[in-house]
Amino acid sequence: MKRITMLLILVLFLIVPLSSLQIKLGSQAPEASPWGDALKELAAEWLKISNGEIQIRIFHNAVAGNEDDMLRKMRIGQLQGAVLTTNGLGLIDKALLTLSAPMIFKDRNEFGKTIELVKPDLENRLVVKGYQPIVWNTAGWIHFFSKTKLTSIEQARNRKLTIPGNSDDLFKMMQTMGFKPINGQGLEVLTALNSGMVDTILLVPFAAAGYQLFGAAPHFSDLEFAPILGSIVLSTQTWTRIPANLRPQLMAAAAKIAAKLDSRAVDIEKEAITAMVKYGLIVNRTSQSELAEWQKEAAMAVQKSLGTIYDKDLFNTIQTILTRLRSNRE
């Protein structure tokens, strides 16, 4: 009798449609930002596609903590999803840090096309660890913001540099490049800049504008030092609770929203820089000879870091893709 009862419960579980599923999603991005708007649009689309069955509750503004915190909360079920950058993705699988290695991509086009080609590998790496990537996008490129003019690598090496947030691997990479960075974990960056503890930061322009850090570090280098990859991930446990027939539609909606955001990425960055210039930001241009020196030094440091910070196999795959892209362009 017990066996029959259990079988009936199982059958009912399989045939009864999903009741309302709430997905608590953590994000460090400001609610009043293009990324915040995109997440709200995603929530509305998923609610519509699922006829009200899937509700995404977004915790904007780092309310759910940093990326390490959000992943920990996903593991214990307090969150079902998170918006992650390369740092957070690297906490799941260290190989993904390779995509943000300094100076390996010459422009955004190379980065975007490479991501498309390695996406199946990236997704497999996350799925086997218990995470389902929903969408990928570019979260921006990090630049140097400094108290005084900075264009050459020699100038940069003599600065009191910090990298805001939990960026241990980038911290180690900067050391490999000959920098003496100051650990930014737990550091109140604006206070550190105002006190003189640090005089240079590595950050995406939108964040520098949003957190008003450019006032204390008004010199902006146009050097695109490294790209930041972004992704929305759900726990596979949550993903498997979503009816299979809905998943392609949900993925398609997410991809459409991400593509729209990516198409605006350059404009978003330009708008942030333009707004900061109005309030005193000084844009410093890197010369071709200085750029060549940055590229040479970064390439040597990346090579030294293969197998420790960066994944050698993924790096070699990226290099093969870039060689093909560049030969087709010539």
Buried (B, 14 or more C-beta within 10 A) or exposed (E): EEEEEEEEEEEEEEEEEEEEBEBBBBBBBBBEBBBBBBBBBBBEBBBEBBEEBBBBEBBBBBEBBBBBBBBBBBEEEEBBBBBBBBBBBBBBBBBBBBBBBBBBBBEBEBBBBBBEBBEEEBBEBBBEEBBBBBBBBBBBBBBBBBBEEBBBBEBBBEBBBBBBBBBBBBBBBBEBBEBEBBEBBEBEBBEBBEEEBBBBBBBBBBBBBBEEBBBBBBBBBEBBBBBBBBBBBBBBEBBEBBBEEBBEBBBEBBBBBBEEBBEEBEEBBEBBBEBBBEEEBEEBEBEEEBBEBBBEBBBEBBEBBBEEBBBBEBBEBBEEBBEEBEEEEE
